[in-house]
Amino acid sequence: MKASVQQLVVAINQCRICAKHFEHDPNPIVQLNSNASILIAGQAPGRIVHDTGVPFNDLSGDRLREWMGVSKTVFYDAKKIAILPMGFCYPGRGKQGDLPPRKECAAEWRQQVLDAVPNIKLMLLIGDYAIKWHLGVDRKRNLTETVKACKSYSPGVIPLPHPSPRNNIWLKKNAWFEADAVPDLRNRVSKALG
């Protein structure tokens, strides 16, 4: 029998499968509702999100909301937008920034959650980890080529770079993204929200 979104959220909040890999207590961060029409497939919460328990409650979130053309009120309305990172917990810090999302999370939970949110019209794939999982062999040679080819994927999928300030150099080198891809993204978000 398929679990409901509410049952999954309770189970996810109690999940500790990665606890032994962290120097901090796990704090799974998701935003789910079976009525959501947009799903944001992110990477993993950062330190600020871990501390506040609010997804995309940082500079990355500010940029993502700007790209999407939505207010915080709309963004944090779970009946409209679901947020499902590849790893639900902050993975910790490495030498070059945050560590990658733990793989156990997607293996344990991802398909169950996707099956429990049947009304998704648009999926935003944020960064390489989400793109690799969701697009698999259909992704292009690298992130830039995959994002450039966004219109070649189903109308319900948009691959995106991570909105982190750490990607400012990528955004400067790829000015086409904010000139061409962002207006298309806003249009598709608006349609999905109805």
Order of alpha helices (4+ residues) and beta strands (2+ residues): alpha-beta-alpha-alpha-alpha-beta-beta-beta-alpha-beta-alpha-alpha-beta-alpha-alpha
